[in-house]
Amino acid sequence: MGPLNGQGSLASIADETGGRMFASGMSTPINFEPFLRQLNVLIGRQFLLSYLTDHMKKGYYKVEVKSSNPDVKIEHPKGYYHRSN
């Protein structure tokens, strides 16, 4: 887990959920154009993967997603919480 500040907290949340944090540091003015360009590329490469689980007990379950191609980088949530009804 990163330092207990705004950027550290965002980095931790992004890591746990399979997301990405875009940071520009503390300088002003902040230029969003490079982040938006990178985000546009990432959105164009997204896939949706769904599955049914047999975990019916309340708790946290880890998720692992792999590719048979070693050159492919997959970003995904590290797990999920199941809340029993």
Contacts in CASP RR format, 6 or more apart in sequence:
PFRMAT RR
TARGET T0000
AUTHOR 0000-0000-0000
METHOD contacts of the structure
MODEL  1
MGPLNGQGSLASIADETGGRMFASGMSTPINFEPFLRQLNVLIGRQFLLS
YLTDHMKKGYYKVEVKSSNPDVKIEHPKGYYHRSN
1 8 0 8 1.000
1 12 0 8 1.000
2 8 0 8 1.000
2 9 0 8 1.000
2 11 0 8 1.000
2 12 0 8 1.000
7 21 0 8 1.000
7 23 0 8 1.000
7 25 0 8 1.000
10 21 0 8 1.000
10 23 0 8 1.000
11 21 0 8 1.000
11 23 0 8 1.000
13 21 0 8 1.000
14 20 0 8 1.000
14 21 0 8 1.000
15 78 0 8 1.000
16 77 0 8 1.000
16 78 0 8 1.000
17 77 0 8 1.000
17 78 0 8 1.000
18 75 0 8 1.000
18 76 0 8 1.000
18 77 0 8 1.000
18 78 0 8 1.000
19 75 0 8 1.000
20 42 0 8 1.000
20 75 0 8 1.000
22 35 0 8 1.000
22 38 0 8 1.000
22 39 0 8 1.000
24 30 0 8 1.000
24 31 0 8 1.000
24 35 0 8 1.000
49 65 0 8 1.000
49 76 0 8 1.000
53 61 0 8 1.000
53 82 0 8 1.000
55 61 0 8 1.000
55 82 0 8 1.000
56 82 0 8 1.000
56 84 0 8 1.000
57 82 0 8 1.000
57 84 0 8 1.000
58 82 0 8 1.000
58 83 0 8 1.000
58 84 0 8 1.000
59 81 0 8 1.000
59 82 0 8 1.000
59 83 0 8 1.000
60 79 0 8 1.000
60 80 0 8 1.000
60 81 0 8 1.000
60 82 0 8 1.000
61 79 0 8 1.000
61 80 0 8 1.000
61 81 0 8 1.000
61 82 0 8 1.000
62 78 0 8 1.000
62 79 0 8 1.000
63 76 0 8 1.000
63 77 0 8 1.000
63 78 0 8 1.000
63 79 0 8 1.000
63 80 0 8 1.000
65 74 0 8 1.000
65 76 0 8 1.000
66 74 0 8 1.000
67 74 0 8 1.000
END
